[in-house]
Amino acid sequence: AEVKAMSDICCTSANAVAVIRSLASDKILFTPDRNLGNWVKRQVPEKDVVVYDGVCPIHDVLRGANVTKTKSAFPDSIIIAPT
């Protein structure tokens, strides 16, 4: 919350790419999540997106092994994840 309070712009993951593309600046410091930041950086190569080395604690622990274990426990479940 402290990092977001200091930010110039706060957006959701759903509109992060559109927000970055809309900025007049070519250099952006993306915080607080490196996972989303690195994904956005790949989507917007025309901008110099500098990604802060922070994470969402929940998303950072989501690993393939966890997904496999959960899928085994709930074989009829549908897994949805961005690519």
Secondary structure as UniProt FT lines:
FT   HELIX           2..6
FT   TURN            13..15
FT   HELIX           16..22
FT   STRAND          27..30
FT   HELIX           34..43
FT   TURN            45..46
FT   STRAND          48..51
FT   HELIX           57..60
FT   HELIX           64..73
FT   TURN            75..76
//
